[in-house]
Amino acid sequence: MIKLIAIDLDGTLLRDDKTISEANASTIRRAVEAGIEVVICTGRPIEGIQFALDRFNMNTAKHFSITYNGGLVLHNDSREIISETIMTTADVLRIYDMMYPLGLPIDAVDINTVHRLKYPKDWPGHYDQQMPFLPFVPFDLEAVGMDHHFYKTVTNTPKEHIEDQLSKLPDWLYQDYSVMRSHGHQLEVMPKGVDKGQGLAALANYLNIDVSEVMAIGDEENDKAMLQWAGTAVVMANGNEAIKKYADYITKSNMDDGVAHAIEELVLKS
C-alpha cells in the first residue's frame, strides 16, 4: 500500500506552460484526503512551489516538501527543518574560480535568495528567467562572510555551451560535490551526497514509512536517485529516455495528466 508519493515539478506535475491541470490537482487532493502523504520533490526552493502548495491545500503542519534536490526537507507551514545538507561560501568560491575561465556563469542559492557572482564575458546566467519569483542580488563576500550556508550553485546557459565545457570539468568537482543536469541548459552543483533519493529517504524515515510504501514520479536526470530508491518508480512518457529504464510504470505525459493517471491507476484504484 502506497503511503507516500513524491512528485517532481517541472516536466512532471507541471504542463509545458508551467500550470497545473485540474485533473492533476483534483487527483492529488483526493489522495491527500485518503490519508496519503503527497510531497513535491524539486530542485526549487519552497518559495518556488508555493503556488502548488496553495492549490493542494498543503500549507499545514501535516505536510512537507523536499526542496533543493533533496538538500532541504522541511514542514510546509512552519518551515521547520527536518533534514538539510549545506555548502559554505568557501565551496561556492572554489566552484566559481574553476567555472569562470570556462565561461560558465554561476548563481549561488541560499534558503531564500539567489546570489549572482560576476558572469563571464559574453556568457550571462539566465536563472532569473526560470525563477522570477526569487530575489536576485549581487554576490557580496563582505556581507555574507565565508561561513554562509548555500544549498547549490546553478549554471543556466545555452545547452550547447554546457555540453562543450562538460569534458573540461575537473575530477575533484565530481568527487567533492553532487553534480547534475536538471535540464539540458542547467547544471547544478550541490553538497556531496545530496540528491532527491536521499531527501525522500530522510522524509520517509521521519514519517516512519517503509520504502515499499513510497512512490516517486519524475522525468529527468535529477529524479534518478528517488526513482531508484522508491518502492514504486513512475516515469513520465515525456521523460528522458535514459531515465525510463528505472521505471516500474510509464505513465502518460505531463501534457496528458500523467501524474493523475499514475495516482489513479497505482494508488487510488488499489
SERO-4910 file (N, C-alpha, C, O; in steps of 0.05 Angstrom, whole numbers):
BEGIN
 pado doro    nc1    nc2    nc3   cac1   cac2   cac3    cc1    cc2    cc3    oc1    oc2    oc3
  Met    A     17    -24      0      0      0      0     17     25      0     35     28     17
  Ile    A     12     43    -18     28     68    -20     18     88      1     -6     94      3
  Lys    A     37     98     17     31    117     38     44    145     32     35    165     44
  Leu    A     64    145     15     78    170      9     84    172    -21     95    153    -33
  Ile    A     76    194    -33     80    199    -61     98    224    -64     90    245    -55
  Ala    A    121    221    -77    138    243    -83    136    250   -112    139    233   -130
  Ile    A    131    276   -118    125    284   -146    144    307   -154    146    327   -141
  Asp    A    159    302   -175    175    323   -187    157    345   -199    133    340   -203
  Leu    A    168    368   -203    151    391   -212    153    395   -242    135    388   -257
  Asp    A    175    407   -251    178    414   -280    180    389   -297    196    371   -292
  Gly    A    163    388   -317    162    365   -336    147    341   -325    144    321   -340
  Thr    A    137    343   -301    123    321   -288     95    331   -280     75    325   -293
  Leu    A     93    345   -258     68    356   -249     59    379   -266     35    382   -272
  Leu    A     78    396   -274     71    420   -290     68    414   -319     83    398   -330
  Arg    A     49    427   -332     47    427   -361     70    444   -372     84    457   -357
  Asp    A     73    444   -398     94    459   -411     92    489   -406    112    503   -407
  Asp    A     68    499   -401     64    527   -395     67    533   -365     60    555   -356
  Lys    A     77    514   -350     82    516   -321     57    518   -304     57    528   -281
  Thr    A     34    509   -314     10    508   -299      4    479   -290     15    460   -301
  Ile    A    -15    476   -271    -23    450   -261    -51    445   -272    -69    461   -267
  Ser    A    -55    423   -285    -82    416   -296   -101    410   -273    -93    402   -252
  Glu    A   -126    415   -278   -147    409   -258   -148    379   -252   -154    371   -229
  Ala    A   -143    362   -272   -142    333   -267   -120    326   -247   -125    310   -229
  Asn    A    -97    337   -251    -75    331   -232    -81    342   -204    -77    328   -184
  Ala    A    -92    366   -203    -98    379   -177   -119    363   -162   -116    358   -138
  Ser    A   -141    356   -175   -163    343   -162   -154    315   -153   -163    305   -132
  Thr    A   -138    301   -169   -129    274   -161   -111    275   -137   -112    258   -119
  Ile    A    -93    295   -137    -75    298   -114    -91    304    -89    -85    293    -67
  Arg    A   -111    322    -91   -127    328    -68   -142    304    -58   -145    300    -34
  Arg    A   -151    286    -76   -165    261    -68   -145    243    -53   -153    230    -33
  Ala    A   -121    242    -63   -101    225    -49    -95    235    -21    -93    220     -2
  Val    A    -93    261    -18    -88    273      8   -111    268     27   -107    261     50
  Glu    A   -135    271     16   -160    266     32   -161    236     41   -174    230     61
  Ala    A   -149    219     25   -149    190     31   -127    183     52   -124    160     59
  Gly    A   -112    203     61    -92    199     81    -64    193     71    -46    186     86
  Ile    A    -60    197     45    -34    192     33    -18    218     34    -28    239     28
  Glu    A      7    216     42     25    239     43     36    244     15     49    227      4
  Val    A     30    268      5     39    276    -22     59    299    -18     53    318     -5
  Val    A     83    296    -30    103    317    -27    114    324    -54    117    308    -72
  Ile    A    119    350    -57    133    360    -81    163    355    -76    173    362    -54
  Cys    A    177    344    -95    206    338    -93    219    352   -117    216    344   -139
  Thr    A    233    374   -111    242    392   -132    269    404   -127    279    403   -105
  Gly    A    281    415   -148    305    430   -144    300    458   -135    318    473   -128
  Arg    A    275    467   -137    268    494   -129    268    497    -98    266    478    -83
  Pro    A    269    522    -89    264    528    -61    234    527    -56    218    526    -74
  Ile    A    226    527    -31    198    525    -24    182    548    -35    158    546    -41
  Glu    A    195    572    -37    180    595    -48    172    590    -77    153    601    -87
  Gly    A    187    573    -90    182    567   -118    160    547   -123    152    542   -146
  Ile    A    150    535   -101    128    516   -104    104    524    -87     85    508    -84
  Gln    A    104    548    -77     82    557    -60     55    556    -75     35    550    -63
  Phe    A     56    563   -101     31    562   -116     19    534   -117     -6    531   -117
  Ala    A     36    514   -117     26    486   -117     15    478    -90     -5    465    -88
  Leu    A     30    486    -69     20    480    -42     -7    493    -36    -24    481    -24
  Asp    A    -10    517    -46    -36    531    -43    -58    516    -58    -80    513    -48
  Arg    A    -51    507    -82    -71    493    -98    -81    467    -85   -104    459    -88
  Phe    A    -62    454    -71    -69    428    -59    -77    430    -29    -81    410    -16
  Asn    A    -78    455    -19    -85    459     10    -65    444     28    -73    431     47
  Met    A    -39    447     21    -19    432     36     -1    451     52     22    445     57
  Asn    A    -12    474     61      3    492     78     -3    487    108    -10    506    122
  Thr    A     -1    463    116     -7    456    144     16    440    157     35    432    143
  Ala    A     14    436    182     35    422    197     37    393    189     57    379    194
  Lys    A     16    383    175     16    355    167     30    349    141     33    326    133
  His    A     40    371    128     51    367    101     80    378     99     88    395    115
  Phe    A     94    367     80    123    372     78    131    376     49    115    370     31
  Ser    A    155    386     45    166    389     18    196    381     18    210    384     38
  Ile    A    205    371     -5    233    364     -9    243    384    -30    235    383    -53
  Thr    A    261    402    -22    270    423    -39    300    421    -44    314    404    -32
  Tyr    A    310    438    -62    338    438    -70    349    410    -76    370    402    -67
  Asn    A    333    395    -91    340    368   -100    347    349    -76    365    332    -78
  Gly    A    334    353    -54    338    336    -30    356    349     -9    359    338     13
  Gly    A    367    373    -15    385    386      4    371    398     28    383    402     48
  Leu    A    344    403     25    329    414     47    301    402     48    286    404     28
  Val    A    295    388     70    268    376     74    256    391     97    268    394    119
  Leu    A    231    401     94    220    418    115    190    417    116    176    407     97
  His    A    179    426    139    150    429    142    140    452    125    153    473    123
  Asn    A    117    449    112    106    469     95     97    494    109    100    516     99
  Asp    A     86    491    134     75    514    147     96    530    163     99    554    159
  Ser    A    110    516    181    129    530    199    156    533    187    173    549    197
  Arg    A    162    519    165    189    518    153    209    505    171    233    507    167
  Glu    A    199    490    191    217    475    209    233    454    192    221    440    176
  Ile    A    259    453    196    276    436    180    276    408    191    281    404    215
  Ile    A    272    389    173    274    360    180    302    350    174    313    334    189
  Ser    A    312    358    151    338    349    142    350    370    123    336    381    107
  Glu    A    376    376    126    389    394    107    419    387    104    431    376    123
  Thr    A    429    393     81    457    390     75    466    415     60    454    422     40
  Ile    A    487    428     71    494    454     60    523    454     50    539    437     56
  Met    A    529    475     34    556    482     27    561    510     37    542    525     42
  Thr    A    586    518     40    592    545     50    602    563     28    606    555      5
  Thr    A    607    588     35    617    608     16    644    598      4    649    602    -20
  Ala    A    660    584     20    686    574     11    681    555    -13    697    555    -32
  Asp    A    661    538    -11    655    519    -32    646    534    -57    655    528    -79
  Val    A    629    554    -54    619    570    -76    642    583    -91    643    582   -116
  Leu    A    661    595    -77    683    608    -89    702    589   -103    713    595   -125
  Arg    A    705    565    -92    722    544   -105    709    536   -132    724    534   -151
  Ile    A    683    532   -132    669    525   -157    670    548   -177    675    543   -201
  Tyr    A    666    572   -167    667    595   -185    694    599   -198    696    604   -222
  Asp    A    716    596   -182    743    600   -193    749    580   -215    766    585   -232
  Met    A    736    557   -214    741    536   -235    723    541   -259    732    538   -282
  Met    A    698    550   -255    679    553   -277    682    579   -293    677    579   -317
  Tyr    A    691    600   -280    693    626   -293    711    625   -318    703    635   -339
  Pro    A    735    613   -317    752    612   -341    739    595   -363    747    598   -386
  Leu    A    720    578   -357    707    561   -377    683    576   -389    670    566   -407
  Gly    A    678    600   -380    655    616   -390    629    606   -379    608    610   -392
  Leu    A    629    592   -356    605    582   -344    596    600   -321    609    601   -301
  Pro    A    573    614   -324    563    631   -303    552    615   -280    541    594   -284
  Ile    A    554    625   -256    541    611   -233    526    631   -215    535    654   -211
  Asp    A    504    622   -205    489    635   -184    489    617   -160    487    593   -163
  Ala    A    493    628   -136    493    613   -112    467    617    -97    458    640    -92
  Val    A    454    595    -89    427    597    -77    427    589    -48    436    568    -40
  Asp    A    417    608    -31    414    601     -3    384    596      3    369    591    -16
  Ile    A    376    598     27    349    589     34    327    606     21    305    596     17
  Asn    A    333    631     14    311    648      2    321    668    -18    305    685    -27
  Thr    A    347    668    -25    358    688    -43    378    675    -62    392    656    -55
  Val    A    379    686    -86    399    678   -106    421    699   -108    415    723   -113
  His    A    446    691   -103    469    709   -103    483    707   -130    493    685   -137
  Arg    A    484    728   -145    496    728   -172    526    734   -170    534    756   -161
  Leu    A    543    715   -177    571    720   -179    577    733   -206    561    729   -225
  Lys    A    599    747   -209    605    761   -234    605    741   -257    619    721   -256
  Tyr    A    589    747   -278    587    729   -300    611    732   -319    622    754   -322
  Pro    A    619    710   -332    640    712   -352    631    729   -376    607    731   -382
  Lys    A    650    742   -389    644    759   -412    630    743   -433    639    721   -441
  Asp    A    608    753   -443    592    741   -464    575    717   -455    561    705   -471
  Trp    A    576    710   -430    561    686   -420    546    693   -394    553    683   -373
  Pro    A    525    710   -397    509    715   -373    493    691   -365    486    674   -381
  Gly    A    485    690   -339    467    669   -330    438    677   -335    432    700   -337
  His    A    421    657   -338    393    662   -344    375    649   -323    351    644   -328
  Tyr    A    385    643   -300    369    630   -279    346    648   -270    325    638   -262
  Asp    A    349    674   -272    328    692   -264    303    689   -281    281    694   -272
  Gln    A    307    681   -306    284    677   -324    268    652   -315    244    651   -320
  Gln    A    281    633   -303    268    609   -294    256    612   -266    236    599   -259
  Met    A    268    630   -250    259    634   -222    253    663   -217    265    676   -200
  Pro    A    233    674   -231    227    703   -229    215    710   -202    214    734   -195
  Phe    A    206    690   -186    194    696   -160    215    697   -138    208    703   -115
  Leu    A    241    693   -144    261    694   -124    277    721   -126    280    731   -148
  Pro    A    286    732   -103    302    756   -105    331    748   -114    343    730   -103
  Phe    A    341    763   -133    369    760   -142    385    785   -133    377    807   -137
  Val    A    408    780   -120    425    802   -111    454    796   -120    461    773   -123
  Pro    A    470    818   -123    498    813   -129    512    799   -106    506    806    -83
  Phe    A    529    781   -112    544    767    -91    562    787    -77    577    802    -90
  Asp    A    561    788    -50    577    807    -34    591    791    -12    579    784      8
  Leu    A    616    785    -16    631    768      3    632    781     30    630    767     50
  Glu    A    635    807     31    637    821     57    610    818     72    610    815     97
  Ala    A    588    818     58    562    817     70    555    788     80    545    785    102
  Val    A    562    768     64    554    741     71    575    727     89    567    710    105
  Gly    A    600    734     86    621    720    101    627    693     90    613    683     73
  Met    A    648    681    100    658    655     90    642    631     99    645    609     87
  Asp    A    626    634    120    612    611    131    582    611    124    567    595    135
  His    A    574    628    106    546    629     98    537    603     86    552    589     73
  His    A    512    595     92    501    570     82    488    573     55    470    589     52
  Phe    A    497    557     36    484    555     10    476    526      5    487    507     16
  Tyr    A    455    523    -13    446    496    -19    456    486    -46    457    462    -50
  Lys    A    462    504    -64    472    496    -90    482    519   -106    476    542    -99
  Thr    A    497    513   -127    503    533   -148    489    525   -173    486    501   -178
  Val    A    481    544   -189    466    538   -213    480    552   -237    486    576   -236
  Thr    A    485    536   -257    495    547   -283    473    544   -303    467    522   -312
  Asn    A    461    566   -311    439    566   -330    448    582   -355    450    606   -355
  Thr    A    454    567   -376    466    578   -400    458    560   -423    449    537   -418
  Pro    A    461    568   -448    453    550   -470    464    522   -468    487    517   -461
  Lys    A    446    503   -475    453    474   -473    479    467   -487    495    452   -477
  Glu    A    482    478   -511    506    472   -527    531    481   -513    552    468   -515
  His    A    530    504   -499    554    514   -485    561    496   -462    584    491   -457
  Ile    A    541    487   -447    546    469   -425    559    443   -435    579    434   -424
  Glu    A    548    433   -457    559    407   -467    587    410   -478    603    392   -476
  Asp    A    593    434   -489    621    439   -498    641    439   -475    664    433   -479
  Gln    A    632    447   -451    650    450   -429    651    426   -410    668    425   -393
  Leu    A    632    408   -412    630    386   -392    655    370   -390    663    363   -367
  Ser    A    668    365   -412    693    348   -411    716    362   -397    736    350   -390
  Lys    A    713    389   -394    735    405   -381    731    407   -351    749    417   -337
  Leu    A    709    398   -341    704    400   -312    723    380   -298    725    357   -307
  Pro    A    736    388   -277    757    372   -264    744    349   -248    721    350   -240
  Asp    A    760    328   -243    751    305   -228    742    312   -200    723    301   -189
  Trp    A    757    332   -188    750    338   -160    722    349   -157    710    346   -135
  Leu    A    711    361   -178    683    371   -176    664    348   -171    646    350   -154
  Tyr    A    668    326   -185    650    303   -182    657    287   -156    639    274   -145
  Gln    A    681    288   -148    690    274   -123    680    288    -98    673    275    -78
  Asp    A    680    315    -99    674    330    -74    646    340    -73    637    350    -51
  Tyr    A    631    339    -95    604    350    -96    585    332   -111    594    314   -125
  Ser    A    559    337   -109    539    324   -126    534    342   -150    527    366   -146
  Val    A    538    332   -174    535    348   -198    513    335   -215    514    311   -220
  Met    A    494    351   -225    473    340   -242    462    361   -261    464    385   -257
  Arg    A    452    351   -283    438    367   -303    408    365   -296    396    344   -300
  Ser    A    396    386   -286    368    386   -280    352    392   -306    328    384   -308
  His    A    364    405   -325    353    410   -352    377    410   -371    400    412   -362
  Gly    A    372    409   -397    394    409   -415    411    435   -413    435    434   -417
  His    A    398    457   -406    411    483   -404    419    490   -376    428    512   -371
  Gln    A    417    471   -357    423    478   -329    439    456   -315    432    433   -315
  Leu    A    462    465   -304    480    448   -289    480    457   -260    483    481   -254
  Glu    A    475    438   -241    474    445   -213    495    430   -197    500    407   -202
  Val    A    508    444   -179    528    433   -161    518    436   -133    512    458   -124
  Met    A    517    413   -118    506    412    -91    526    398    -72    545    386    -81
  Pro    A    521    400    -46    539    385    -28    539    356    -34    520    344    -44
  Lys    A    562    343    -29    565    315    -34    543    298    -20    537    303      3
  Gly    A    531    280    -35    511    262    -24    482    272    -27    463    258    -21
  Val    A    479    297    -37    452    308    -40    440    299    -66    452    302    -87
  Asp    A    417    287    -64    400    281    -87    372    276    -77    367    275    -53
  Lys    A    353    274    -95    325    271    -87    320    245    -72    302    243    -56
  Gly    A    336    224    -78    333    199    -64    340    202    -34    325    191    -17
  Gln    A    361    215    -29    370    220     -1    349    236     14    343    230     37
  Gly    A    338    257      1    318    273     14    292    258     19    279    261     40
  Leu    A    284    242     -1    260    226      2    263    205     24    245    200     40
  Ala    A    287    193     26    292    173     47    291    186     75    281    174     94
  Ala    A    301    211     77    301    225    102    272    230    111    266    227    135
  Leu    A    255    239     92    227    244     99    213    218    106    197    218    126
  Ala    A    217    197     91    204    172     97    212    162    124    195    151    139
  Asn    A    237    165    131    246    156    158    233    173    179    225    162    200
  Tyr    A    231    199    175    218    217    194    189    209    198    178    211    221
  Leu    A    175    201    177    147    193    179    143    164    185    120    154    188
  Asn    A    165    149    188    164    120    194    149    105    172    132     88    178
  Ile    A    155    112    147    143     98    124    164     81    111    186     91    105
  Asp    A    158     56    105    177     38     93    180     45     63    162     55     50
  Val    A    204     39     52    209     45     24    189     31      6    183     42    -16
  Ser    A    179      8     13    160     -6     -3    133      8     -5    117      2    -23
  Glu    A    129     28     13    104     43     13    107     71      0     90     88      4
  Val    A    129     74    -14    135    100    -26    134     99    -57    145     80    -69
  Met    A    121    118    -69    121    120    -98    133    147   -106    127    167    -94
  Ala    A    150    146   -127    163    171   -137    155    174   -167    155    155   -182
  Ile    A    150    199   -175    143    205   -202    161    227   -213    163    248   -201
  Gly    A    175    221   -235    193    241   -246    198    238   -276    185    221   -289
  Asp    A    216    254   -286    220    254   -315    249    259   -324    256    255   -347
  Glu    A    266    268   -305    293    278   -314    315    265   -298    311    249   -279
  Glu    A    340    272   -306    364    260   -293    365    265   -263    373    248   -248
  Asn    A    355    289   -254    357    295   -226    335    280   -210    334    282   -185
  Asp    A    318    264   -223    298    247   -210    309    219   -207    296    202   -193
  Lys    A    331    212   -219    341    185   -220    344    173   -192    335    150   -188
  Ala    A    356    187   -173    361    175   -147    335    169   -132    334    148   -119
  Met    A    315    186   -134    290    180   -120    275    157   -134    261    142   -120
  Leu    A    277    155   -160    264    133   -174    277    107   -167    264     87   -164
  Gln    A    304    107   -164    318     83   -156    312     75   -128    311     51   -121
  Trp    A    308     95   -110    304     89    -82    275     80    -76    271     62    -60
  Ala    A    256     92    -88    227     87    -81    219     59    -88    230     46   -107
  Gly    A    200     49    -73    189     22    -78    176     20   -105    177     -1   -118
  Thr    A    162     42   -113    149     43   -139    159     68   -154    155     90   -145
  Ala    A    171     63   -178    182     85   -194    165     90   -218    160     72   -234
  Val    A    155    114   -221    139    122   -244    153    143   -260    162    163   -249
  Val    A    155    139   -286    168    158   -304    148    168   -325    131    153   -334
  Met    A    149    194   -331    131    206   -350    137    197   -378    160    191   -385
  Ala    A    116    195   -395    120    188   -423    139    208   -437    153    200   -456
  Asn    A    139    233   -428    156    253   -440    184    253   -426    200    271   -432
  Gly    A    189    234   -409    214    234   -394    238    228   -410    237    218   -433
  Asn    A    261    234   -399    287    228   -410    289    198   -415    283    182   -397
  Glu    A    296    190   -439    297    162   -446    316    146   -428    311    123   -422
  Ala    A    338    159   -419    357    145   -402    345    139   -375    355    121   -361
  Ile    A    324    154   -367    312    150   -341    290    129   -341    284    117   -321
  Lys    A    279    124   -364    257    105   -366    264     76   -358    247     61   -351
  Lys    A    290     70   -359    298     42   -352    294     38   -322    295     15   -313
  Tyr    A    291     59   -306    287     56   -277    258     54   -270    251     52   -246
  Ala    A    240     56   -289    212     57   -284    200     29   -279    206     10   -293
  Asp    A    182     28   -259    164      5   -256    139     10   -272    125     -9   -279
  Tyr    A    134     35   -279    110     42   -294    115     67   -309    125     87   -298
  Ile    A    108     67   -335    109     91   -352     81    102   -353     63     89   -363
  Thr    A     78    127   -344     52    139   -344     49    158   -368     67    159   -385
  Lys    A     27    171   -371     23    190   -393     41    214   -390     54    217   -370
  Ser    A     41    231   -410     59    254   -410     49    276   -391     26    275   -381
  Asn    A     66    296   -386     58    318   -369     36    335   -382     22    350   -368
  Met    A     33    332   -408     11    347   -422    -15    331   -423    -36    341   -431
  Asp    A    -13    306   -414    -37    288   -414    -44    278   -386    -54    256   -382
  Asp    A    -38    295   -366    -46    289   -338    -33    263   -328    -46    246   -315
  Gly    A     -8    259   -335      6    235   -327      8    230   -297      7    206   -289
  Val    A     10    250   -281     11    247   -252    -16    236   -242    -17    217   -227
  Ala    A    -37    248   -252    -64    239   -244    -68    210   -252    -79    194   -237
  His    A    -60    204   -276    -64    176   -286    -49    156   -269    -60    135   -262
  Ala    A    -24    162   -262     -8    144   -245    -20    140   -218    -22    118   -208
  Ile    A    -28    162   -205    -40    160   -178    -66    145   -179    -72    129   -161
  Glu    A    -82    150   -199   -108    136   -202   -104    106   -206   -116     90   -192
  Glu    A    -86     99   -224    -82     71   -231    -67     55   -209    -74     32   -204
  Leu    A    -47     67   -197    -29     52   -179    -36     56   -149    -27     40   -133
  Val    A    -51     76   -143    -57     82   -114    -87     82   -108    -96     66    -91
  Leu    A   -102     99   -120   -130    102   -113   -147     79   -121   -167     73   -107
  Lys    A   -140     64   -142   -156     41   -151   -149     16   -135   -164     -3   -134
  Ser    A   -125     16   -122   -116     -8   -109   -128    -11    -81   -122    -30    -67
***
